[in-house]
């Protein structure tokens, strides 16, 4: 039997009378709790029973509870309440919290397997231990940096949208590793569509754990000088049980009637939309709680016809029509009022981001102007566009110039490229490198030379097709290292860190 063991009491009660329980977002409660029980046994020789959280209410004794649901990423706490010990942390800080419990409270060195203080420890009621991490740059600071770069034609932030096809809990690790290896630097900005974190009827807990982990990873990345932009397609509220992907289909078959239902309190469509909006608020609340500003791009590309909230559609005669702009404006106001005014999530930089459209011509499908659904200056902080030119060089650059002028002249807002990458005629498929990172850089320079100012540009993620992988990411389109090495004005994370924390 091991010598030099601890005797631990809580308010005079021996810890061998306790049980261990917990609730962990990770979804691996049994394994983590068992590991913790083994550490307690190592230090004290006591084999404490492990009880599932769902059955804890049936237990009348005291317990040690591991809880990683703390949405404040910057700290963990160890509390003693009603004789129970609670380790309150989050996905990242739980291990640190456990180590602190043994080292700072029990006086036991887990690595060395030895007591560092007294052999007898009494933990008392009301004790609370916590640790704080450094603050993240503010929303105001981020806006000042965006404004500075917007007015500097020689510098621009370049970012990458993360692949929606990867598992939520793994996507950040996959993308950051690939970008660093492919480009030789860390990306200054990452984007993510929150539809990938909406909780569908099935696998609720797995998705929930993944989205919380992703939020924590993004926060730590921001603490190190990175920038996060979140977009929001939303699943189609016209479907009783929408599945992933329903956001990018035109699923308002009743058209005007569906829109009216969305905007009418109490209808099934309205209730479903509010359900998704509430989930979105829960996710964004994590960033608010941690003081992390987010560039928020909801209902983007709304002037097209490829999403359920798109403003264009073809009628029974095949004629392209537009919905009343008030439909989307009222939806935007509903979102804004709920998130900002009701929940107080005021760390968002709201981005209005339509698709680049040709100026209206008779019979042209692309008839919906970029400012058609603009919600107004009060409800928008920056403006931007999505565009995928499809011909060699830059396809019809006048369309981008028109979009820029149409959006910035009446608003005076900072302009960005919410999405900018190669269209079908330029895309690299497989190993056929028709469009490289250097070509992308030349496109950015060409727009700047034509008077289009932008604070940042975000490329979309790659995807697989029968013909080969469509490579839109900076690290896959080839010459990513040359893109950064030869162009100091294309900013990476090291550069944004200096700007945001100077």
Secondary structure, 3 states (H helix, E strand, C coil): CCCCCCEEEECCEEHHHCEEEEECCCCCHHHHHHHHHHHHHHHHCCCCCECCHHHHHHCCCCEEEEECCCCCCCEEEEEEECCEEEEECCCCCHHHHHHHHHHHHHCEECCCCEECCCCEEEECCCCEEEEECCCCCCHHHHHHHHHHHHCCCCCEEEEEECCCCCCCCCHHHHHHHHHHHHHCCCCCEEEEEHHHHCCCCCCHHHHHHHHHHHHHHHHHHHHCCCEEEEEECCCCCCCCCCCCCHHHCCCCCCCHHHHHHHCCCCCHHHHHHHHHHHHHHHHHHHHHHCCCCEEEEECCCCCCCCCCCCCEEECCCCCEEECCHHHHHHHHHHHHHHHHHHCCCCCEEEEEEEECCCCCCCCCCCCCCCCCCCCCHHHCCEEEEEECCCCCCCCCHHHHHHHHHHHHHHHCCEEEEEEECCCCCCCEECCECCCCHHHHHHHHHHHHHCCCCCCEEEECCCEEECCEEEECCCCCCCCHHHHHHCCCCEECHHHHHHHHCC
